[in-house]
Amino acid sequence: MVSNSDSGPLLSVQSVSKAYGSVQALREISAEFFSGEVHAVLGENGAGKSTLMGMIGGFVVPDSGALVFEGSELPVGKPFEVRGKGIRMVHQHFMLVPQLTVRENFALVQLEGGVRRLDADRLALDAVEISRELGWEVNLDARAGDLQVGAQQRVEILTALAGKARVLILDEPTAVLSPAEVDELFGVLRALTSQGVAVLLIAHKLSEVMAVADRVTVLRRGEFVASCLIGETSRNQLAEWMVGEMPGAAEIRDREFGEVIVRGHGIRAIDDRGVEVVCGIDLQVRTGEILGIGGVDGNGQVELAEVLAGVRMFSGTLEGIDEVGYIPQDRQSDGLALGMSIEENMLLGAIPNDVFSGGFVAPGKVRNRANQLIKEFQIKVGSAGDSAGSLSGGNQQKIVAARTLSQKPRAVVAVNPTRGLDLKATNYVHSRLIRAADEGAAVFLFSTDLDELAALADRTVYMDRGCFTEEFLVGPK
Amino acid sequence: MKVLIRYLVLFAGLLFVVALTLAAFGLDVVQSINYLWRGAAGDSVAIGRTLVRATPLTLAGLGIVVAWRAGMYNIGGEGQYVLGGIGGAIVAKLLVGIAPGVLSVLIILAGAGFGALLGAFAGWLQVKRGVQVVISTILMNFLALLLLEWSLRGPLQESKGQTFVSESLPNAVMLMRPDRQSDLHVGVFVALLAVVAVWVFLKFTPAGFRLRVVGESASAARANKIDVGKTQIRAMALSGGLCGLAGVIDYVGLTGRLADGFAQNWGFIAIPVALLGGLNPWGTIVSATYFGGLFAGSEVLKRFTPIGSSLVPAVQGLAVLAFVGLSYWLNQRSEAKNGSD
């Protein structure tokens, strides 16, 4: 670690504020970022982390305050100029062009005006060089859209690093990664800081912050809470700063199961490319039981979940799963119709009977039901008529959870239901899944988060290349 | 309220564009707008003229709304309109002599049915065969127009065989006209009913809800057990049916017979009408009336000026551009105000 805190900050944020309508996203935030450090910006969903980072990246124009980089003021609202100064962003949602190859994506960011002949090889050179230095293998000729998320993120980071990066901003980079990939990423971040790069990491997982960060700044509801070196704080203190109180762990329950209600035998399914990714799975789940299904992303979990949810063709037999609530992995594309209102998104899955009036959907009842669920599931919204796309990720996921679990389905299929969620929201979703099981549902919990499986599942199986590898009991202790 | 202001701004902007266009044609702007106004709304005959033109625009516009809201970019309103007319004329020819009131109804049903079949076929092609609706419906427009020309030289030609038109419908079969002076017919109410029906369908029925979900996010629809393909084909059938209804209402309400020039581009103009209406049924009837008035007014204008008829397409084009520009501007403004994390 080459900490340059003696020589003054590389980048400082001076009393910046930003309001969106009536919501104060940031209130007079100041922070200093040093080269050679991993600086974690920690906070719950809606704390203002993304807004702050967007400001530094030039994507968000502050209402007041200033950003100073290497002693001179940074232009606001000019992402391209900011990028030119070596401040690079890796967004939570990837900005690669999926139709182009990795090489072409590398070339694209280096492309400047006046180039007459496109020489992708030459333009991509810098990124390729960096990938070699970091020991990251990438297939330059693969289409970016065909890569797994982990690999896509690598490409995204490499495009950000190309052409002399001084500051690298990562917006929740671990949300889409398996534990092994997270370790690898952290290794790379350390390598970068040793070269003097300042890494800004948006995070809300305490264990990750403790593992990789040199310094941490905590935000809560747009306000500055604390900033210190990681050695000067503890996990518990960070948690307290983040949420204002200690989060309670998911409650422990008595395990009492009923009879087997879901039975599957020899389930096989192909993915969208026509490759068989579920290769003959047998399963049995009892009422009140939470079956955890773990494994590294891309081993057929999503496809199996879709089979169970009744939205993917399969061969084999599957009984007892007609009435199923589905919490899909990708809330933005599968869980929600982002352009539609929150209240209408609450109707997806199965339109509940209580919103009808004389055979027609009654808007008043739709609104009432939405408001009830918003209250019950503690969803932060302006109005139930706002578009689902206007909400933060955690609140979006709560919409999906609320509409699915409130219907009291006999079986629940949830795929990474707390991915990208903050502590409070995670605990809440967990408690609702447990409650669904307590009320007699058979719950299928697909997760890449081992802690989550250990905390919730009565039984955990692992999926590897389309098969369950081993089955053993992991219960809440 | 916000929506209302938005539309006021839009239509004021469009009026400004019309004035600019008139000036660009070298016309006296005040005088010309006066002619336009008199032709579109000056007296009851003028209002009738506007409503008669707004009727097919409303119906076909609704057809576009239904398809586009389902994410099916139906460009085939023209062909479906023509097929509606053909379907009506076939029934009129086959069932000649039955009770006129019954015949009128059967003609209308046949027209809607023919349009629906053409729309559903295009939907089926996309869902089952991967042929984009945009492409297939454009091509079907040509097919439908050629079919019309052929049928007027063959099976549907009038019995004397002298001109290339279909047999005129007897007056008793034509839709009722409340006023002898005016072309206004009760088809206007069909359009109004259709607006209410489509609005109710989209907003208050599960099927309409599913249709909108499919249009907003096919992947979300799929993950929530909505049969995307079936919904899309049905949307196209409904869309084609409404466009066919537009054609057959013109046939049985206004022209009484088919000719080569039967379609008059209503099915195409329905697209900007629907877009101007924000792909919303009520917005569509407003913009259809606006365009209807523009057509009605320019018919009067062209009697007094040499270039009146070429004005209409120019204004249409500019109106669509102005719409795109203005909505962009309004969206920017509201985004700047709201924004999100």
Contacts between the chains, C-beta under 8 A, distances in Angstrom:
chain1	res1	chain2	res2	distance
A	20	B	338	6.5
A	20	B	339	4.2
A	20	B	340	6.2
A	20	B	341	6.9
A	21	B	337	6.5
A	21	B	338	5.1
A	21	B	339	7.0
A	23	B	341	7.9
A	25	B	341	5.8
A	46	B	341	6.4
A	48	B	341	7.4
A	50	B	341	6.1
A	51	B	341	5.8
A	306	B	223	7.6
A	309	B	223	7.3
A	309	B	225	7.8
A	310	B	225	6.0
A	311	B	222	5.9
A	311	B	223	5.7
A	311	B	224	7.8
A	311	B	225	5.9
A	326	B	223	6.6
A	326	B	224	7.2
A	328	B	223	4.7
A	330	B	219	7.9
A	333	B	217	6.7
A	333	B	219	4.6
A	333	B	220	6.7
A	334	B	219	5.2
A	334	B	220	5.7
A	334	B	222	7.5
A	334	B	223	3.8
A	335	B	220	6.7
A	335	B	223	6.9
A	336	B	217	7.4
A	336	B	220	5.9
A	337	B	212	7.8
A	337	B	213	5.2
A	337	B	216	3.9
A	337	B	217	4.2
A	337	B	220	4.7
A	337	B	221	7.6
A	338	B	216	7.5
A	338	B	217	6.9
A	339	B	216	4.6
A	339	B	217	7.4
A	340	B	212	6.8
A	340	B	213	7.0
A	340	B	216	5.3
A	344	B	209	7.0
A	344	B	212	7.9
A	347	B	209	6.4
A	348	B	213	6.6
A	348	B	220	6.8
A	348	B	224	4.6
A	349	B	224	5.0
A	349	B	225	7.4
A	350	B	225	7.6
A	351	B	206	5.2
A	351	B	209	6.9
A	360	B	200	7.1
A	360	B	204	4.1
A	360	B	205	6.3
A	361	B	203	7.6
A	361	B	204	5.0
A	361	B	205	6.5
A	361	B	206	6.6
A	361	B	209	6.5
A	362	B	204	7.6
A	363	B	203	7.4
A	363	B	204	7.6
A	389	B	340	7.9
A	390	B	338	7.8
A	390	B	340	4.9
A	392	B	341	5.5
